[in-house]
């Protein structure tokens, strides 16, 4: 049996749609409200490996924090971008569905089907 974790922001319509998709399929995922319980540097690094992307690809560039942290600077290392996401979790793209070995960003929501 696969264990699923949904990194969820209830204020986000895409994130709510992801939760509805899982529920409609009878899938019980561990729901992590990452804005209330920010991920650690290690957790984000692990999640990026499961997503098979770099840190910049997980950033939400339209958030105010993106400019506040100076994240438009393309010379920043992944570790610096991850640290910004630890400090301001609103910067993390959502929703993310993860298993023990893989993860996908649910944009569009149908991308979640790749893991189901």
C-alpha positions in Angstrom: 0.0 0.0 0.0 1.3 3.4 -1.0 1.5 6.2 1.6 0.6 9.6 0.2 1.4 13.0 1.6 -0.3 16.1 0.3 1.5 19.4 1.0 -1.6 21.6 1.2 -2.6 25.2 1.4 -6.4 25.4 2.1 -6.5 28.9 0.8 -5.4 27.7 -2.7 -8.1 26.5 -5.1 -5.6 24.1 -6.8 -4.7 22.7 -3.5 -8.3 22.2 -2.5 -9.0 20.6 -5.9 -6.1 18.2 -5.2 -7.6 17.2 -1.9 -11.0 16.7 -3.5 -9.5 14.5 -6.2 -7.8 12.3 -3.6 -11.0 12.0 -1.5 -13.1 11.2 -4.6 -10.8 8.2 -5.3 -10.9 7.1 -1.7 -7.3 7.9 -1.1 -6.4 8.9 2.5 -3.4 11.1 2.3 -1.5 12.6 5.2 -2.2 16.3 4.8 0.6 18.7 5.7 -0.5 22.3 6.1 3.0 23.5 5.3 2.2 27.2 6.0 1.4 26.3 9.6 4.1 23.7 9.9 7.0 24.8 7.7 9.3 22.2 6.1 12.9 22.0 7.2 15.8 22.4 4.9 16.3 18.6 4.9 12.6 17.9 4.2 12.6 20.4 1.3 15.8 18.8 -0.1 14.2 15.4 0.1 11.1 16.6 -1.6 13.0 18.2 -4.4 14.8 14.9 -5.0 11.4 13.1 -5.2 10.2 15.8 -7.6 13.4 15.6 -9.6 13.6 19.3 -10.0 15.9 22.1 -8.7 14.9 24.5 -6.0 14.1 27.4 -8.4 11.5 25.2 -10.1 9.6 25.0 -6.8 9.5 28.7 -6.2 6.4 30.8 -6.6 7.8 34.0 -8.2 4.6 36.1 -7.9 4.7 36.1 -4.1 5.8 39.3 -2.4 8.4 37.3 -0.5 10.1 36.4 -3.8 11.2 40.0 -4.2 11.7 40.6 -0.5 14.3 37.8 -0.5 15.9 38.9 -3.8 15.2 35.5 -5.4 15.2 37.0 -8.9 19.0 36.8 -8.6 19.9 33.8 -10.8 23.2 33.3 -9.1 21.7 32.1 -5.9 22.5 28.5 -5.0 19.8 25.9 -4.4 20.6 25.9 -0.7 19.9 29.7 -0.6 16.6 29.2 -2.4 15.6 26.3 0.0 16.5 28.5 3.0 14.2 31.2 1.7 11.4 28.6 1.3 12.0 27.4 4.9 11.7 31.0 6.1 8.7 31.9 3.9 6.8 28.7 3.0 4.4 30.8 0.9 7.1 30.6 -1.7 6.6 26.8 -2.2 4.6 25.8 -5.3 1.4 23.9 -4.4 -0.1 21.4 -4.2 2.5 18.7 -4.0 1.6 15.0 -3.7 4.4 12.7 -2.5 5.0 9.1 -1.9 8.1 7.6 -0.2 10.0 7.7 -3.5 8.3 10.2 -5.9 6.4 13.4 -5.9 4.5 15.7 -8.4 3.3 19.3 -8.3 -0.5 19.3 -8.9 -0.6 22.0 -11.6 -2.8 21.1 -13.3 -4.5 18.9 -10.8 -4.5 16.0 -13.3 -0.7 15.8 -12.8 -1.5 14.1 -9.5 -2.8 11.1 -11.5 0.8 10.3 -12.3 1.3 9.0 -8.8 -2.1 7.4 -8.2 
